[in-house]
Structure formats: C-alpha cells, structure tokens
Amino acid sequence: MVFSQHIREIDDNARLLCTDQLVKYQQHIGGANYVIYSGFKCVDFRSFFMPYGGVEPKPSKKGIALRISEWIEFLRLVEIVNNTYPDLTTAFPATWN
C-alpha cells in the first residue's frame, strides 16, 4: 500500500523531469525498496542495502529504471488493475509466521 500512497507525488516528479528540471527525489515504497530520481529521465525502482559498518543505505543493482514513456504506460496499467480489483488498493502484505 505504501507505493499507492505516493504514486501521485512520484508522478509529479516524473513530470518535472519532462520539463528538463533537475529532480533529486527519493521515496521509500516498502521493505528495502525506493523510488529515486538521480539526474536521468527515468523513474528508478531500486532496492537498497546497508553496507557493513555503514550508516547510510546504498542502492543495489537490483531494480528497474522506467523511461518516462514506460512510466506513463505503467500508470495506465496500475489504473486498469485498480479498477478491475479495487480491493487491492487497500491490501496489506500478508505476515507469515
């Protein structure tokens, strides 16, 4: 649910990228996962990790960067899924014991 709470803010920053503005943005979307903008025209979904002895998390190689056109298509698909399965918009991850 964390991602869906921030989707508008993430999209607003993606739109700023389209106007050639420098966007420095990072949003935690659950677990070790973040959405980041780092000077490229893409929406980067990335896992972070804490290096041994470190005090600040670092981005890992695990993730995906969507071009703006791919991000727009992704938003369209999210809307279709939300309209088809409205219960998913308020779902929480299951906790397994």
Secondary structure as UniProt FT lines:
FT   HELIX           2..18
FT   TURN            19..20
FT   STRAND          24..30
FT   TURN            31..32
FT   STRAND          33..38
FT   STRAND          42..49
FT   TURN            52..53
FT   STRAND          58..67
FT   HELIX           68..84
FT   HELIX           86..90
//
